[in-house]
Amino acid sequence: MSPVVRLRVLGPFFFLLASLLLTPPPLNAREQKAPPPPATVVPLVSVPSFPGLAAKAPGAPGYGLQVTSSTGKYMLTGMSYDPITHKPAARLGRIIGPAGMGPYRLGVKMGFSPQQAIPENHLNPCWYDNYFIITEVVNGSPAQRAGLNVKDFWVIRSVDGSNFGWDVNALIWHIANRPEVEIYAERPGAFFCSKKTFRIKTSKLETPVDPADGNLEAVQEADADAEVKVWIKDNKTWKDLLILRSQTDKFAPLALDLAGRKLWVVRVQIDPSPQEKTSRPESVLEFWKEDPRTGPFDTGILDVWQEPEDGLQTGRDLRIEDRWYRLQVLTQDPTSGRLTSFDLRPWEADINSLLSGVSMVKELGPQKTSTLQESLEHTANDALVEWKTRTLPGLLKTQDTPALEDLVIRTEKGLLDLDLEIRGMRQRLDDLARAKAAQQAQASMPGGNQTAPAAASAASTADSEALADILDQRKAILQAILGSTKQALAQVRR
């Protein structure tokens, strides 16, 4: 099982420093890639993150695993498992602010100005190159004492011979770990650029930095440096991260006895990043066949159940592997949200409800797709067939006239209700297909509207052709039951 880093973003954060003031780069700051990595990458050593810093990640997980590379400090946190692939994922972020820096300070605030197209009638092309711009200098700082100021409009081309791939935070990290830096700067003029090299001794902090004094900046795996990429592909990293998560009270696993089999269950909430359209967190239940506290990140996961949109409720159904269960008990610690009790029982069909034409959708709650309802409705059909074959014949022999009449009435009404539900479902599917066809035809016309109509942009989560077919099968089963019941009623009436 190959772990992946979720391509969700944590959202950019800016942290204003007291003695080394730096601004984060704009979104296009990393359009230019960093220089090629060295041929040999030294493995990084992981350490647990300070809980107060890890609590600042989306969802406040309170745990994290971090490393220090040549470009900064990075944290992996927010571990969860995909409900479909069962593969682990986590959020990768660079620690910015004092907690993500070394002990040295320069005392400047900087940003990045990306390369721009040179106008046809330009005077000085160096105005349009890549450079770091100085926007503020702290009074009395090493930078000010060296003559690096804002009013002279010095721009920085390199520090110690490198432009750090025009990554401001990589530059911050470098400066914060150097007692002395050599800054190559230019001052663009109307026709030429003045050039100057500043050699500056940075100031060292007198007291250690608060380990929680920082934030996380999102980093995609593809944008991470070579050392970090090796680290996040190491199985030991994921094992250690799972152990750390399991040791956090919020995600402590709860032992569960399920049909004589010992399992562990963990409830995990996945909070969306600021860039995602939805603001609602998603929650999943992870079922483990091995204790996650031992770190079996690749072999221990059994199944993952995504909670419905309105959350977990007792009486609802859920599936573990290929078997359905009904939730009997669920309680959580009011402070941490940790599961404190959880009890399931094997799913059993409510035959009277099925005879009355009731579908299983209410037992699942709001779901994003119809796949789960299809599975549960199919299971209900199987249970109804077994009841028709094994139980109904004996039942019909023992019932009196009023009881048989009630059974006929209930089943016939159930058939009518089920027929209406199937017709409505197929009508909605037809309407959706026509709306999509009309939208495609309109979009293909010159000047056509490319925006999908509301009816075509979102299908009902409870509708599918497969589901309609399964309910049609239930109609056939109910019709057979109705036929047998009517025959028994006719014999009793003679």
N, C-alpha and C positions, 0 to 999 in steps of 0.2 A: 504494500500500500504506500503510495507516494504522497507524502504530505505536501500541502500547497499553502502559499500565503494568500489569503483572501484579497481580492482586488477591490476591497472597499477602502475608502480613505478616512483617516481620522480627522481631517480638516486642518488647515494651516493655523498655527497659533503664533502670535508675536509676543515676545517677552522682552520688556525694556530693562536693560541692565543698569546698575548703579555706576559702574566704572568703565565697562566696555559696552557702549551702546551701539547696537547693530540692528538693522531692519531686515526682515525676511525678503527674499527675492520675489519679483512678480511671477505669475504662472509660467511665463516663457523663459524663466531664468535658467532652466535646464535643457533648453533646446540644443545646446552644444554639449556633447558628451565629454566626460572627464577623460584625461589621458589614459592610454591602455594600462591595465594593471601589471604588476611585476609577474614574471614567469612563475615564481614560487609564492604561494599564498600561505602565510603562517596561520595555523588554526587559532581561532579566538577562544578565550576562556570565558565561559558564562558565569554570571553571578546573579543571585536573586535581586530584583529591583526593590527599592524602598517602597513599602506599601502606600505611603502618602503620595508618592509620585505616580504609581500605577493606578491609583484611584482617580487620577485626572483623565484617564483614557475614557472613550465613550462607554457608557454603562458602568463606570466606576468598578472595574473588576477587582482592583486591590491586590493584584499579583502581576508579576512580569519577570521575564528573564532578559538580562541585558548583557551587552558586550561593548568593549571599547575597540574601535578600529582606527585606521589611519585618518579617517575623515570625521570621526565623532563617536558619540555614544548612541547606541541603538537599543530599543526594547521590543520584545515580542510578547504580546499579551492578547486577551480576548479570545482564547482558544474555544473552538466549537466544532461539531461534526455535521457534515452535510446530510440532510434527511434521505437523500437519494443515493449518493455515492458512498456515504459513510466514511469519507476522507476528512482528516483534520484540517483546520484552517485557523489562521490567527492574523492579528493586525501587527504590521511592522511600522515602527515610528522612530524618528530620530529625536533624541532628547535635546531640547533647546532651552536656553536660559542658563542661569548659574549652575544648575545640577548637571548640565550637559557640557560643561566647559572645564578647562584647566585652571590653574591658579593665577595666571597672568592677565593683566588688563592694559589696553591701549588707550581707551577713552574716546572713542569715536562712534558715531552713528552712520551707518553706510547702507546703500542700496545698490541695485544692479541696473545698469542701463544697457539693454541689448542692442546689438548691431541693427542699424536701419539702412534703408535704401538711400544712396547718396543722390540728392537732387541734381538736376541737369546743370544748374548754374551754381554749383557749390563753391564756397571759398576755401574751406579747409576740411578735407575728408576725415581728419581724426575726430571731428565732432560726432561722427556717425558710427564709430567703431564700438566694440564691446568695452565696457569699463565699469569699475566700481565707483560710485559717486559718494562723496562725503557730504552728509547733510547736517551734521552737528558734531562739535568738538567740546568735550567737557573741560570747563575751566580748571586749570592747574594740572591737567592730565599730561602723561608723557607725550601724547600727540601734539598738544598745544605748545609745550615747551620746545618741541623739535621744529615748530614753525608750520606744522600741517594744519591748515585752517580752511574754513568754508569760504570766506570772502574772496580769497585768491582763486577759487574754483579749481583746486587740484583734484584730478581724477586718478584713480589707482589702476595701473595696468597689470601689476604683478606684485607679489610679496614673496621674498626669498626665491625669486626666479620662477614662480608658478602662478597661474591664474585660477587654479583649482576647478577647472571646467566651468568657471563663472558661477560657482555654487557659493553663495554668501555664507551659508552655515559651515561649509568646509573651511572657508577662510577664517571664520570665527574660531573654529576649533584649533586651527594652526596657530593663530596669534595667541590664543589663550594658553598655549602650551610652550611658548617660546619666551625666554627672558630677554631676547633681543631679536628684532626683525628688521629686514631691509626692504623698504617700500620703494618701488619704482613708480613715480607719478609723473603726470603730464598736465599742463595747463593749456587747453586749446585757446588759440587766439584767432583773429580774423583770417590770417594768412598762413600761420605756422603754429607749432606747438612748442611750448617751453617744456624742458625735461629736467627732472631732478630726482636724485635718489636720497631717501631719508633713512638713516640708520638710527633706530629708536630703541632704547632700553625700556621695556614694559615694567609696570609696577606689579609686585606680587602681593596677593591678599594676605592679610595678617591672621585672619581667622578662617577656619574651614567653611565651606559652603553648605547651607542647609540642603540635604539630599532630596527634599521635596520641593525645592525652589526651582521649578522648571515646568515644562509642558512637552507635549509630543507633536511633532510635525509628521504628517503622513509620508511614507516612502513606499513606492511600488517595488516589488522584488526586482523588476527589470532595471530600475534606477539605482539600486543599491550597489555599493562598491564590491569588488571581487571578494574581499574577506567576509563581508556580511552574507553574500550569496552562498559561499561555502558553508557558513555557519547555519543558515536556515535550511540547508539540504541535509544536514547531519541528523541521523536518527536520534542521537543522544540529546540533541537540542529539544526535540519533540517529547522525548521521554521525560526529560527534566521539567519541561513546561507543564506536562500533564500532572506530574507529581506536585509541582508548585500549586497548580489550580486545585487539586484535590485536597491540599492542606489548607486552603483558604475556606473559612467557615461557610461562606456563601455557596460554595460549590462542593461541599463535603458529600461524598456518596452515601446513600442510604441502602443498607442491605434489604433484600426483598426475597421472600420465598414464593416462588411461582410454580405451582403444580409440582412441588417437591424438588424444584431446581433453585439453587441459590444464585441470585442475580444482584446487581447493584444499579440504582437509578440516581441520576443527577439531573436537576433542572437548570438549564442554561438560558439566559436571556441575551439576545444579540441586539444591541442597540444600533440603529442606523447612524451613519455619519451625517454631518450637516449638508453634504452634497447630495444625499439621496432624497428622492421625491417624498417618500413616506416618513412620517415622524414617529410612527408606532413601532416599538421594539417587537421583535419576533422571539418567541420562546420555544424551546424544544425540550423533550425528555430523552435523555440518553440512557439506554439500557446496556449494561456491561455484563459479560460472562466471566470477566476477570476483574479483580478489585483495581479500580483506576489509581488508587494510591500507590500501587507498585509500578506504575508507569507503562502499562502495555498499550501504548498509543496505536499500534498497528494491528494487534491481534485480539485485544480485549473487548472492542465494541461489538455489540450484538445487533442492536437496531436503534433507530432514531425516530421519534415521533414528533412531528411539528404540531404544536397546539393550534386549535382553531382561533379565529380572530377575536372571539369573546372570552378566550382563556379556558383553563381547565375547570370542569364542573363535574361533580359526582353524578353518576348515572349516564355519563357519556361513554361512548365506545372508543377503543383504540386498538391498534394492531401491533403485535410484536412478532417479528418474522412473518409467518403465514397464518397466525392464529389471532382471533379477535377476543378481546376482553372488555369487561365493563368496570369502570372506575367506581370503587366503593367508598374509599376514604382518601382524603388528601389534606394535609395540614402543613403549614410552613411557619418557620420562626419569624415572628413579626419584625425583628430587627434586621436580620441578614437575608431573609427570604429563603433560607435553606429548607429543604424538605425534611420534615420531622416524622411524618407518617404517610404511608402510601400503600393502598391495598387494592388488588384487582381480583376479579373472579372470572372464570371462563364465560364467554358470551353464550347466552341461551336465547333462542327465538321466542318472542311473545306471539304465540300462535293466534290468539284472539285479535291482536292488532293486525297481523298479516291477513287474516280472514276479512278484516274490516277495510282492507285496501290501503293501510298506512305504510308509507315508505320509511326507510331508515335514516333519512336525511337529518331528522331532529336528534337522533342519537349520536351524530357526529359533530353537530354544530357547524358554523360557517367554515367552509373549506375553500381553498383557492382553486382547486381543480375537482373534477367529477370522478377522478380515478379511484379515490378511496370509497366513495359511495357505490361505485360500480362493484368493487370487491365485496363490500358489506351486503349489498342487495343480492349479489350472486350467492353468498353464504346463506342468506335468508331463504332464497329459493330452494337451496339444497335441504335446509331444515324443514321447509314446508312439504317437500316431496317425501322425505322420510316420515313425517307425521301422517301424511295422506296414506302411505303404504302400511305403516306399522300400527298406528293408533286409531285412525278413523274407522276402519272396518269394525273393530270391537266396540267403539263408541256408538256407532249407529245402531248396533244390536241392543244396547241398553237404554237408549233415550226414549222418552215418551213423546207424544205428539207435540205438546207445547215446546219442549226442548228442541225437537227437530225443526219445528217452524221457526224458532228463534235463530237456529243455525242457518237455515235457508235465507232468511231475511238479512242476517248479518253478512253472509257471503255475497248475496246478490247486490246489496248496497255497496259492499267493498269493491265488487267488479265495476260498478258504475263510477265510483270515485276514482278508481285506478285508471279507468278508460279516459276520464276527463284529464287526469294528470298527464297521461301519455300524449293525448292529443295536444294539450297545451305545450308540452315540451317540444314536440315535433314542429308545431307552428312557430315557436320561438326560434328553433334552429333554421327553419325555412326563411323566416324574416331576416335572420342574420345573414344567411347566404345571399339573399337578394340584395341586402344593403351593401354587402362587400362587393358583389358583382357591379352594382350601380356605381359605387365609389371608384372601382378600378376602371370602369368605362369612362367616367368623368375625368379621372386623372390622366387617361391616355389621350384625351382630346387636347388640341392646342389651347393653351391658356386655362386648362382644367384645374379645378381645385384639388390640391394635393392633400388637404386635411381630411382625415377619415370622419364620417358622421359618427355621432355618439353610438348609434345602433351597431355600427360596424367595427368600432374600436374596442369594444369590450363584450365578450360573450358571457352569458350567465354561467356562474361556476357550478350550478347544479344540473346543467343540460349537456347531454352528449348523445350521439346516435347509439353508442354501445349501451348506455344507461336505459334509453328508451326500449332497446331490444330486450334487455334483462327484465324490465317491467312488463313487456309483452309476454315474456315467458311466464311470469307470475300470473298473468291473466289466464293463460292456458291451464295452469295448475289449479287456480281457483274455479275455473269452469268445470274441471274434472271433479273437484270436491263438491261443487254445487250439484252436478249431475248425480253423483252417488247419494247425496243427502236427499235430493228430491225423490229418488227411487225408494229410499228407506221410509220417507214420509208417506209416500203413496201406499206402501205395504202396511204401515201401521194404521192408516185410515180405513182400510178395507174391513 
